[in-house]
């Protein structure tokens, strides 16, 4: 458990919102992220307030993971700076001055120059226990439990065959260790199998994700599943994928684009369409390279991509022109008329394909 120092380099400890925040930052951020940022502003005005990530999550009806995702976003755009101790634990949050440019860097100052509020927090990452092995007697004992027995029968009905020992242990892990309700486990089975995932390894990954995100009810799981389904459906359409669901490795890429890069579905689908145009095949790794470059270039909306395209094409044309000039100098037929009517559209496609 680590102490976290929540502080700012702003001069007045009052709950006010900068006009620059409203004009330049608020419109591009998710609503929940804005709510979390406003909460931080309010906490700075509370003398002696025992701030904690867990308390913040409870007050805003979020999970601690949601809060940390918002912190990561605001750090990326330069509105706060996360500080860590030697053990890698979050130990401080510094809210910086809100500049008019979203590319401003955090401006951390010395401890003597900032207004401070010392806060204590539990480690924000929820630790999920490892799945253990069960003895035959333990499995027999749990099988006599009416709820678990019904779940076992349901799973075997869905799969059309008896469960093996490993599958039974996995269900016991959900039931006993993750404390998932029988109705939530039933929904997990229905959701996974109806989407073509009968593997218990896949189901277990979903169960662990739900537990880490604090999803304990069918309603919350349905909301999460609906959002994921919409995103996956759009990506499948962009790639031209039909009659199958995304495999786990593909889903990992999608989760990265959404939860780490914070890209909108429009930007993700644009990368998928470009991948098909350049490679003539479904390649999540190629799309990931495109999105990785856009993330490094701070792309936030579709309009941010066009200037990058123009700069790339101009650079490619200049490189080709320099190569042509060098070739001309070394050619003894220097009086031969050189071609200057380049097909720029074809050039762009060729150069991007070689990138």
C-alpha positions in Angstrom: 0.0 0.0 0.0 1.5 3.3 -1.0 0.9 7.0 -0.1 0.0 9.2 -3.0 0.7 12.9 -3.1 -2.1 14.8 -5.0 -0.8 18.2 -5.9 -0.9 21.0 -8.4 1.3 23.9 -9.7 -1.7 26.2 -9.9 -1.7 29.1 -7.5 -5.2 29.1 -6.2 -6.8 26.0 -4.5 -10.4 26.6 -5.6 -12.7 24.4 -7.6 -12.7 26.1 -11.0 -12.4 24.9 -14.5 -10.0 26.5 -16.9 -11.5 27.9 -20.1 -8.6 26.3 -22.0 -9.8 22.9 -20.6 -13.3 23.5 -22.0 -12.1 24.9 -25.3 -9.3 22.6 -26.1 -9.5 19.4 -24.1 -13.1 18.6 -23.0 -14.6 18.1 -26.5 -12.1 15.3 -27.4 -12.3 13.4 -24.1 -14.8 10.7 -23.0 -17.5 12.0 -20.7 -16.3 9.7 -17.9 -12.8 11.0 -18.2 -14.1 14.6 -17.8 -16.0 13.6 -14.7 -12.9 12.1 -13.1 -10.8 15.1 -13.9 -13.4 17.4 -12.3 -13.4 15.2 -9.3 -9.7 15.6 -8.9 -10.1 19.4 -9.1 -12.6 19.2 -6.3 -10.4 17.0 -4.1 -7.6 19.6 -4.3 -9.9 22.1 -2.4 -10.5 19.7 0.5 -8.0 20.3 3.3 -7.1 17.1 5.0 -9.3 15.0 2.7 -8.3 11.3 2.8 -8.3 10.8 -1.0 -8.1 7.3 -2.4 -8.6 5.7 -5.8 -11.0 3.2 -4.3 -13.1 6.0 -2.7 -13.1 7.9 -5.9 -14.3 4.8 -7.8 -17.1 4.3 -5.3 -18.2 8.0 -5.4 -18.3 8.0 -9.2 -19.7 4.4 -9.6 -16.6 3.3 -11.5 -14.1 0.6 -11.1 -10.5 1.4 -10.0 -9.4 0.3 -13.5 -11.7 2.9 -15.1 -10.1 5.6 -12.9 -6.6 4.6 -13.8 -7.5 4.6 -17.5 -8.7 8.1 -17.2 -5.5 9.2 -15.4 -3.5 7.6 -18.2 -5.5 9.6 -20.8 -5.1 12.9 -19.0 -1.4 12.3 -18.5 -1.0 11.6 -22.2 -2.6 15.0 -23.2 -0.5 16.8 -20.5 -3.0 17.8 -17.9 -1.5 15.7 -15.1 1.6 13.8 -14.2 1.6 10.4 -12.5 4.5 9.8 -10.0 5.7 6.4 -8.9 7.9 5.3 -6.0 10.8 2.9 -6.2 8.5 -0.1 -6.0 6.6 1.1 -9.0 3.5 2.1 -7.0 1.6 5.2 -7.7 2.7 7.8 -5.2 1.6 11.1 -6.6 -0.7 12.9 -9.0 0.3 16.4 -10.1 -2.3 18.5 -11.9 -0.5 20.9 -14.3 -1.4 24.2 -15.8 -3.9 23.9 -18.7 -2.2 25.3 -21.8 -4.1 26.1 -25.0 -2.3 23.3 -26.9 -3.2 19.6 -26.3 0.4 18.7 -27.0 1.8 20.6 -24.0 4.0 18.7 -21.7 3.5 18.3 -18.0 5.3 21.0 -16.0 6.2 19.3 -12.7 7.7 21.7 -10.1 9.5 21.2 -6.8 7.5 20.2 -3.8 8.1 23.6 -2.2 6.5 25.4 -5.1 3.2 23.6 -5.4 0.0 23.3 -3.4 -0.2 19.8 -1.9 -2.8 17.4 -0.5 -1.4 14.2 0.9 -3.6 11.2 0.2 -3.6 7.5 1.0 -4.7 4.9 -1.5 -4.9 1.2 -2.0 -3.0 -0.2 -4.9 -5.4 0.4 -7.8 -4.8 -2.8 -9.7 -7.2 -5.5 -8.5 -5.2 -8.7 -7.9 -6.9 -11.8 -9.3 -6.0 -15.0 -7.4 -4.5 -17.9 -9.4 -6.7 -20.8 -10.3 -5.8 -23.8 -8.1 -6.2 -27.5 -8.5 -9.0 -29.3 -6.7 -9.0 -32.8 -5.2 -11.5 -35.3 -6.3 -13.2 -35.0 -2.8 -13.5 -31.2 -3.3 -15.0 -31.6 -6.8 -17.5 -34.1 -5.4 -18.4 -31.8 -2.6 -19.0 -28.9 -4.9 -21.0 -31.1 -7.3 -23.5 -31.7 -4.5 -24.2 -28.0 -4.4 -27.5 -27.4 -6.1 -26.4 -24.2 -7.9 -23.1 -25.6 -9.1 -24.8 -28.9 -10.2 -27.3 -26.9 -12.3 -24.4 -24.9 -13.9 -22.5 -28.1 -14.7 -25.6 -29.6 -16.3 -26.2 -26.4 -18.3 -22.5 -26.3 -19.6 -22.7 -30.0 -20.6 -26.0 -29.3 -22.4 -24.4 -26.4 -24.3 -21.3 -28.4 -25.2 -23.1 -31.6 -25.9 -20.7 -33.7 -23.9 -19.6 -34.2 -20.2 -17.2 -31.8 -18.7 -13.6 -32.9 -18.1 -11.8 -32.3 -14.8 -10.0 -29.2 -16.1 -13.3 -27.7 -17.2 -14.9 -28.5 -13.8 -11.9 -26.8 -12.0 -12.3 -23.7 -14.2 -16.0 -23.4 -13.3 -15.1 -23.9 -9.6 -12.6 -21.1 -10.0 -15.3 -18.8 -11.2 -17.8 -20.0 -8.5 -15.5 -20.1 -5.5 -12.5 -17.8 -6.1 -14.0 -15.1 -8.4 -17.3 -15.2 -6.5 -19.3 -15.0 -9.7 -23.0 -15.6 -9.1 -24.7 -18.5 -10.8 -26.7 -16.2 -13.1 -23.5 -14.4 -14.2 -21.7 -17.8 -14.9 -24.8 -18.8 -16.9 -24.6 -15.6 -18.9 -20.9 -16.2 -19.5 -21.6 -19.7 -20.9 -24.4 -18.4 -23.1 -22.5 -15.4 -24.3 -19.3 -17.3 -25.2 -20.9 -20.3 -26.9 -23.4 -18.2 -28.8 -20.4 -16.3 -30.2 -18.6 -19.4 -31.3 -16.2 -19.7 -28.3 -16.7 -23.0 -26.7 -13.1 -23.1 -25.3 -13.0 -22.8 -21.5 -9.7 -21.0 -21.8 -11.5 -18.2 -23.7 -14.4 -18.2 -21.1 -11.9 -18.0 -18.3 -10.2 -15.0 -19.9 -13.5 -13.2 -20.1 -14.3 -14.1 -16.5 -11.0 -12.8 -15.2 -11.5 -9.5 -17.2 -14.9 -9.1 -15.7 -13.6 -9.7 -12.2 -10.7 -7.2 -12.7 -13.2 -4.6 -14.0 -15.6 -5.1 -11.1 -18.3 -6.6 -13.2 -20.5 -8.6 -10.9 -23.9 -8.5 -12.5 -25.4 -9.7 -15.7 -26.5 -6.2 -16.5 -23.0 -4.8 -16.3 -21.7 -7.8 -18.3 -24.3 -7.3 -21.0 -23.4 -3.6 -21.3 -19.7 -4.5 -21.7 -20.5 -7.3 -24.1 -22.7 -5.0 -26.2 -20.0 -2.4 -26.5 -17.4 -5.0 -27.5 -19.8 -6.6 -30.0 -20.4 -3.3 -31.7 -16.7 -2.6 -32.0 -15.9 -6.1 -33.2 -18.8 -6.0 -35.7 -17.5 -2.7 -37.2 -13.9 -4.1 -37.4 -15.1 -7.3 -39.1 -17.0 -5.2 -41.7 -14.0 -3.1 -42.4 -11.8 -6.2 -42.9 -14.5 -8.1 -44.8 -14.5 -10.9 -42.2 -17.7 -13.0 -42.5 -19.1 -16.1 -40.8 -16.6 -16.2 -37.9 -15.8 -14.3 -34.7 -12.4 -12.7 -33.8 -9.9 -15.2 -32.5 -8.1 -14.4 -29.2 -5.0 -12.9 -30.8 -7.1 -10.6 -32.9 -9.1 -9.6 -29.9 -5.9 -8.7 -28.0 -5.1 -6.2 -30.8 -8.6 -4.7 -30.6 -8.4 -4.3 -26.8 -5.1 -2.5 -27.2 -6.5 -0.1 -29.8 -9.5 0.7 -27.6 -8.2 0.5 -24.1 -4.5 1.6 -24.5 -4.6 3.9 -27.5 -8.2 5.2 -26.9 -8.9 5.3 -30.6 -12.5 5.8 -31.8 -14.0 3.1 -33.9 -13.9 5.4 -37.0 -10.1 5.6 -36.7 -9.7 1.9 -36.1 -11.8 1.1 -39.1 -9.8 3.5 -41.3 -6.7 1.6 -40.4 -8.4 -1.7 -41.2 -9.5 -0.4 -44.6 -6.0 0.8 -45.5 -4.6 -2.6 -44.5 -6.9 -4.3 -47.0 -5.9 -1.8 -49.7 -2.2 -2.2 -49.1 -1.9 -6.0 -48.4 -5.1 -7.4 -50.0 -5.6 -9.5 -46.9 -6.8 -9.4 -43.3 -3.7 -8.5 -41.2 -4.3 -7.2 -37.6 -0.5 -6.8 -37.2 -0.3 -4.5 -40.2 -3.3 -2.5 -39.0 -1.6 -2.3 -35.6 1.5 -0.8 -37.2 -0.6 1.9 -38.8 -2.4 2.7 -35.5 0.8 2.6 -33.5 2.2 5.3 -35.8 -0.9 7.3 -35.5 -0.8 7.0 -31.7 2.8 8.3 -31.7 1.7 11.2 -33.9 -1.1 12.0 -31.3 -4.0 11.4 -33.8 -7.3 11.9 -32.0 -9.8 12.2 -34.9 -10.0 11.4 -38.6 -9.1 14.9 -39.6 -5.7 14.5 -38.0 -4.7 11.8 -40.4 -4.8 13.8 -43.7 -1.8 16.0 -42.7 0.2 12.9 -41.9 -0.7 11.4 -45.3 0.3 14.6 -47.1 3.6 14.8 -45.3 4.4 11.1 -46.1 3.6 11.5 -49.8 5.7 14.7 -50.1 8.6 13.0 -48.4 8.3 10.0 -50.7 8.2 12.2 -53.8 11.2 14.1 -52.7 13.1 10.9 -52.0 12.2 9.5 -55.4 13.2 12.8 -57.1 16.6 12.7 -55.3 17.1 9.2 -56.5 16.2 10.1 -60.0 18.6 13.1 -60.0 21.4 10.9 -58.7 20.7 8.4 -61.4 20.7 11.0 -64.1 24.1 12.4 -63.1 25.6 8.9 -63.4 24.0 8.2 -66.7 26.1 8.9 -69.9 22.9 9.5 -71.8 22.3 12.8 -70.0 20.6 14.4 -73.0 17.8 11.9 -72.9 14.5 13.6 -72.1 13.4 12.5 -68.6 9.9 11.7 -67.7 8.2 14.2 -65.3 4.6 13.3 -65.5 4.4 11.0 -62.4 1.2 9.2 -61.4 1.1 10.6 -57.9 -1.8 8.3 -56.8 0.1 5.2 -57.9 3.3 6.6 -56.4 1.7 7.1 -53.0 0.3 3.5 -53.0 3.6 2.1 -54.0 5.6 4.0 -51.4 3.1 3.3 -48.6 3.2 -0.4 -49.6 7.0 -0.4 -49.2 6.9 1.5 -45.9 
